[in-house]
């Protein structure tokens, strides 16, 4: 399983679109730095596990996501992720030492190699395709739209395969 975090902001990701001649589309969005932090785990079989929260991820919330994975997946789990400090923090080490290390094995990807993580492709797809030109009023609306976008993605195995192909795994 490849794991990565991303942030989704209230400001829309604006892309070129079509409109009737002479009727330029205008997006009205609040100017805000409010965001939703998301962590996901993507498997080669096309499963996507996510957790969303209103604050940036810290060690305890990373442990919460790892606990979620252990509840939802049977057997051993190999997690491949970047070398972010929150992945190496004391809370994660304590969690593994407390018994989770029997089923959970964590491996860092090479430094500065986002092209090796298919979860990066998932974020790009969600931001550039599923949520393009989408204006959200507040964080609650963003949570809702992001949840819908993730469910749509889960029903598109060809997109997930494409993320793995782009990384050279398929």
Helices and strands as residue ranges (DSSP letters): E 2-9, E 35-42, E 48-53, H 59-72, E 77-81, G 85-87, H 90-97, G 100-102, E 104-108, G 114-116, H 118-125, I 126-130, H 139-154, H 157-166
